[in-house]
Amino acid sequence: MEHSVHCSCCGHEHHHEEEHETGLKSIIIAAALFVAGIIVEHAHFFAAADFSLGRFASADELAAALLFLASYIVCGKHVVIGAVKNILHGSLFDEQFLMTVASLGAVFVGQYAEAVGVMLLYQIGEYAQDKAVDKSRRSIEALMEIRPDKAFVKRGGNVIEVSPDDVGVGELIIVKPGERIPIDGIVVAGKSFLDTSALTGESVPRQVLVGSDVLAGAVNTESVLEIKTTKIAGESAAARIIELVEKAQEKKAKSERFITRFSRVYTPAVCIAALLLAVIPSIVTHDPHTWVYRALIFLVVSCPCALVISVPLGFFSGIGTASKNGILIKGSESIETLARTKTAVFDKTGTLTKGVFVVTDVHVAANAPIEEDELIALAAHAETYSNHPISKSIKAAHSGECCNLVNISNAHEISGQGITVLLDGKTVLAGNMKLMESQHVDGVVPCDKNDFGTVVHVALDGAYCGHIVISDKTKDDAAAAMAELRKLGVQKLVMLTGDNKATAEEVANDVGIDTVFSELLPGDKVAHVESLLAELGDKPTEKRGTLLFAGDGINDAPVLARADIGIAMGALGSDAAIESSDVVVMTDEIGKIAEAISISRKTVAIVKQNIVFSLGIKAAIMILGALGIANMWTAVFGDTGVALLAVANAMRVMLWKKK
């Protein structure tokens, strides 16, 4: 689809390359005519005493005037026509109107060269701004290329080419080397390496084997893969990324909303001020030539285009830069909130830790009539229908086929505690200490303090059988990420987990977390976040800062939604996480959070610089123009020159590099 950055002060949209070429040709022709006019007239054009009265001292001056007129028509006709159309549609105080009035006014007071110069430099500035906007847009439009327009699907023994939208869930698709995966799925045949840089920003290829989950948009680099689709095209990872980026452009930050409101009041106000500057002193001094000229200077410099273009462009560039680095930020409002982060709260499993669980120890109760392998078998059968990472690790540790050995019925998962199930008519409990206590199981033996990890207690028909220790390792970059957050000024680091206290504190010590809340139910996490928010204050401010929560997106949607800013880690496959979060990190790298804050802070700093710089320069030139110190060329710099500098400054966001 076509994207555009709309400039409300210009009354038009900045279009794509084909229109830029036409605009550039007009600028070159107009500039040539303008230079020719100056050469023909030499230095006498501006000094001719009777020029302002419409009489020409020589044929050279007449020829110069005609060249200026031709240049004005070439570079200014579209602006004048646009101003007339906007007036007819009720839009009076836009930049086209201001440029038209100022340039025609300059003709009226005899400043022909300045009239052309105003319009020509305005068009040069617009062209440069358009190119800058397009460069920023391309950083986001590159994402659009990750959605393939074809898929090769196996049907009736044949492989046929169809649109990805026509492929259903459960169909088999073939992806050859060099092709993008069109739809999310699972590899059922073949092995290869995938280039996921367009999705995650990471350049290292990822190996996939039979059973590996693959996402749409990744490029197959090595050998043919046969993939069974798990989603329709519209719900694939590529479609989600594109949708997130498109929606991000619709959510405006406070700075953007301020500029929009400001320009609606500011532009009519300066037009009225310019009119008063032209009329009242002219009546008093009987010198309309001088005061009309000063009013025209006031009009030219007053155009707010520097703000209305550069502020959205700054946020647009920030969103694009983040997306190139595997971070999807849902709008400029989220950028502002993220930049003020002072408190960071983390889920443990899958966020600070790898989320890859392994059974590290099995402790059978002293009086239990079973062996270690039987204890694991009981737990594995109880966890048959669960897809939780802990459940998967128990099932992986059991050598038998879990689903076929016993009759499994009445499986019931108790949130934050564990599972109860009937195995061959016997009640099996598998879960934490809270489950054992709530079901009144006697003889429960706490895990030895040296066994750090998640502990799953098992009971059979009310009799305690023992417990299984499952360990999860912290992510390699977790400690470095926490250190980087502290460097960025994040004052408080908190961890929330349902795991036991000993394991939680060990992880916190490993990565450098300040405060730990352990043995929490999902609802407890929301309560703790609300408590932390209450300590900070009601509304996020620069002084109060904001509270960030990062979770893996599986069961953290309520907390992601409640925090000032929610970050879903590697959660492209989670509908709830995408809907609830403000930021989606497309990989499991915890270090991406610091990168997101860094990009956001640079973006906000540049936006503030542009606001202060643009308003300051314009105010100074307005005053100097009203006093007769600044001329029209100074005013042109105050409009077009300041706009170009502000745009160039906004583009600096795209130069951000990971340290």
Residue, then its C-alpha position, 0 to 999 in steps of 0.5 A: m500500500e502507499h504510505s504518506v506523511h501528511c503535512s497539515c500546513c501545506g495542504h498536500e501529501h508528499h508523494h513518491e519518486e515519479e512525482h519527485e522527478t517532475g518536481l526536480k525538473s521544474i526546480i532546475i528550469a525555474a532556477a536557470l531562468f532565475v539565474a538568467g534574470i539576475i545575469v541580464e539585470h546585473a546589479h541594477f535590477f534591485a537599485a532601479a529607482d522607478f522599478s517599483l512603479g512598474r516602469f523599466a529603465s532599460a530593455d535589460e530590466l524588461a528582459a530580466a523581469l520577463l525571465f523572473l516572471a517565467s521562473y515564477i510561473v514554472c516553480g510557483k503555478h502549482v502553489v498558487i493554484g493549490a492556494v486558490k483551491n484550498i481557499l475555495h474548500g475553506s482552508l485559508f491559512d495554509e503554507q501555500f496561501l502564505m507563500t502565494v500572498a508573500s510572493l505576490g506581495a513582493v511583486f507589488v512592492g517591486q521586489y521581483a527577484e525576492a518574489v521568485g526567490v521565495m517561491l523557488l527556495y520554498q519548492i527546493g525545500e519541499y523537494a528536499q523534505d519529500k526526499a527525506v520523508d521517502k527515505s524514512r518511509r523506505s525504512i518501514e516499507a522494507l518490511m512490506e517485502i517480507r509478505p510473499d505474494k505466492a505460495f506453492v501448495k501440495r494438492g492432489g499429488n501436485v504442487i501448484e502456485v496460489s496466493p497465500d490468502d488461498v492456503g488453509v490451515g493444515e495444508l502442505i506448502i513447499v519452500k525452495p532455497g531463496e524463497r520467503i516462507p509465505i505462511d507460519g507453519i511447522v517443518v514436516a520434511g527437510k532441514s535448512f537455515l533461515d534468514t530471519s533478519a527481516l523479522t528480527g533484525e538478526s543477521v545470523p541464520r537459524q537452523v530448522l529441522v523437522g518439527s521446528d516452528v517457522l514464521a512467514g517472512a523468513v527466507n529459506t537459504e539452503s534446501v527445500l522445506e515442506i511445511k504444514t501451515t498452522k495459520i492463515a496468511g492474514e494471521s501470519a507473523a509477516a501480516r502481524i508485523i505489517e499491521l503493527v507498523e501501519k497502526a503505529q503511524e496512526k497513534k500520535a504522541k503528545s508532541e505531535r498533537f501539540i503541534t497540530r493544535f498549535s498550528r491551527v491557532y498559530t497560523p491564523a494568528v500570525c496572518i492577522a498580526a502580519l495584516l495589522l503590521a502592514v496596515i496600522p504603521s502604513i496609516v501612521t507613517h504614510d509609508p505602505h511600501t516599507w510596512v507591507y514589505r515587512a509584513l510579507i517578511f513576517l508572513v514568510v517566516s511564520c510558516p510552521c512547516a518546519l514543525v509540522i513536517s519534522v516532528p512526525l518525521g522524527f517519530f516516523s524515523g524512530i519507529g522505522t529504526a526500531s523495526k529494523n532492529g527487531i523491535l516493533i513500537k506501536g506508535s509515537e505515543s509509546i515512544e514518548t512513554l518508553a523514553r521516560t522509563k524509570t522502573a522496569v518490571f520483568d517476568k522471569t520464565g522466558t523473559l529473564t530465563k531461556g524458558v528451556f526446562v530440563v529435569t535435573d533431579v528426582h526425589v522420591a518420598a521415603n515411604a512411597p511405593i514407587e521408583e524414580d521412573e514411576l514418579i516421572a511417569l505419573a507426572a508426565h501422564a498428568e501433564t499430557y494435555s498441557n503445553h506449558p514449558i515445565s510440562k514439556s520438560i517432564k514429558a521429555a524426561h519420560s521415555g514412554e508414550c504418555c498418551n497410550l499407557v493409561n486411561i486419562s480423564n478429568a484433567h483439570e488445571i488450577s491456575g498458579q498451582g498445577i494439575t489434577v487428573l484421573l489416571d486409571g481411576k486414581t487421582v494424581l496431583a502434580g504441582n507446587m506446594k500450594l496445590m498440595e496444601s489446598q488438596h490436604v496432602d500429608g507428608v509433603v517434603p520441601c525440596d532441599k535448599n541446594d536444589f534451585g529450580t522449579v519444584v513439581h510435587v506429585a501425589l497419588d490418591g492423597a499420598y505424597c510420592g515425591h517431587i521433581v526438580i526442573s531447572d531453567k537457565t538465565k539468558d546469556d545477555a540478561a545481566a548485561a541488559m540489566a546493567e545497560l538499563r541502569k546506565l540509561g537511568v532506570q532506577k528500579l529493577v523488579m522481578l515477578t514470578g510464580d516460582n519459589k523464593a529460593t529459585a527466584e532470588e538466585v536468578a535475581n542475584d545472577v542478573g542484578i535485579d533489585t526487588v523480587f516477588s515470588e510464588l505469585l499467581p497470575g492475578d498477583k502480578v497485576a496487583h504488584v504492578e498496580s502497587l508499584l504504580a501507586e508508589l510512583g503516582d497517578k499519571p506518568t510524567e517526566k519527573r515520575g517516570t514510567l513503569l515498564f513491564a516485560g513478559d513472554g506473552i503467554n500468560d502476561a497479557p493482563v500485566l502488559a496492559r496494566a503497565d505504563i508500557g508493556i513489552a512482549m518478548g518474542a511474542l509474534g505468535s501470541d494474539a493476547a500479547i500483541e493486543s495488550s502490549d505497546v512494544v513487541v520484541m521479535t526475538d527473545e533478547i532481553g537486551k532489546i529493551a535497552e535498545a528500545i529505550s535508547i532509540s526512544r530517548k534519541t527520538v524524543a530528544i531530537v523532536k524537542q530540539n526541533i520544536v525549540f530550534s524552529l520556534g526560536i529562530k522564527a520568533a527572532i526573525m519575525i521581530l527583526g523583520a518587523l523592526g526592518i533589520a531582516n530582509m526577505w532572504t532572511a525570512v526565506f531562511g527562517d522558513t525553508g532553511v529552518a525546515l530543512l535543518a529540522v528535517a535533517n536533524a529528524m533524520r539523525v534518528m536513523l543513524w542510531k547504532k547499537k553500542 
